[in-house]
């Protein structure tokens, strides 16, 4: 299990839509006219209002854009497309230099990419719950008067309260709330990746009806991490045939994907899979071998957080 270029491009597509936490399935939520609500705001609005507006805007505008993504490995030029038809979002990311890669992602408008438990321990998705949870673990600051890709913008800075996970900076379009730029920095202040729109064609607002439906979730695997950084909440994983091998967690901005696969004695190691800690762009990858009785397992953790934290999570995995 390695992080492929297709996976990185998909992550960038989600990033441009300001829906930074990506999940394969969502819990049931009531029907609503999310995109018919007024999302207009001005520079006097609070950081929390801009945060709400950015997520709402990611569901409600069609647009075409050009962007660049810069990290320690390479620089990529991207073509981005976000369309909405009959309540279905279609996000397409194309790499314009290097290998020809195109990634498409479809989802239902209004399926908010966040599920968190309420006081009774019941999971539910909502824009407000995502914002409230995120601000428990990140201090959110607002700066006015920014400008990106020739458009007026505001800047949101997400500073982790534990000073251990990554710092996020968003530049949001003044007129729509769409994400124009995202910078990710490590706890020392070193920039890990910059994603920036260079040209945004005038977005159009979607005003159709929205119906949110549930998707069948996979059963829980017979293993779990005994330790997670504070604020990381279990997220549902889409159902697939066979035994479940994945768990997913998020703190509202960063995600952790854990995989555990049984290994046959005669099975040959996959090419490129070496135990240890790896860095691929902004994603840390930790691979460990685990023996449970007579069964060998390969544990893989992938996440946008410092390698030491991810390594601690993977090392804590216990089998039920």
Order of alpha helices (4+ residues) and beta strands (2+ residues): alpha-alpha-beta-beta-beta-beta-beta-beta-alpha-beta-beta-beta-beta-beta-beta-beta-beta-beta-beta-beta-beta-beta-alpha-beta
